[in-house]
């Protein structure tokens, strides 16, 4: 390679590095050292909340228990009978 080729490569690399730095700085931005005021909320007190007795009672359906309906096909392709 000639000296001019090496100089041209160095100039191109330097220019692209500077351009990349400038684009990243414009995109990301600079850090702001000013404090940020954040709105706070009150704590949630569970004791003050009233639950709906229609939903939360001893006779309510437990959604975590698997329910089997007779006469329907299961995943294995078998019919479940009770």
WOMO-V668174 format. One record per residue. N is the residue number from 1. RES is the residue in one small letter. PSI is psi as a letter, one per 40 degrees, with the letter a starting at -180 (999 if undefined). Layout:
N | RES | PSI
N | RES | PSI
This chain:
1 | x | i
2 | x | i
3 | x | d
4 | x | d
5 | x | d
6 | x | d
7 | x | d
8 | x | d
9 | x | d
10 | x | d
11 | x | d
12 | x | d
13 | x | d
14 | x | d
15 | x | d
16 | x | d
17 | x | d
18 | x | d
19 | x | d
20 | x | d
21 | x | d
22 | x | d
23 | x | d
24 | x | d
25 | x | d
26 | x | d
27 | x | d
28 | x | d
29 | x | i
30 | x | i
31 | x | i
32 | x | h
33 | x | e
34 | x | i
35 | x | i
36 | x | h
37 | x | h
38 | x | h
39 | x | h
40 | x | i
41 | x | i
42 | x | i
43 | x | i
44 | x | h
45 | x | h
46 | x | d
47 | x | d
48 | x | e
49 | x | h
50 | x | h
51 | x | i
52 | x | h
53 | x | e
54 | x | d
55 | x | d
56 | x | g
57 | x | i
58 | x | e
59 | x | e
60 | x | i
61 | x | h
62 | x | h
63 | x | e
64 | x | e
65 | x | h
66 | x | h
67 | x | h
68 | x | h
69 | x | h
70 | x | i
71 | x | e
72 | x | i
73 | x | i
74 | x | a
75 | x | d
76 | x | e
77 | x | e
78 | x | i
79 | x | h
80 | x | h
81 | x | h
82 | x | 999
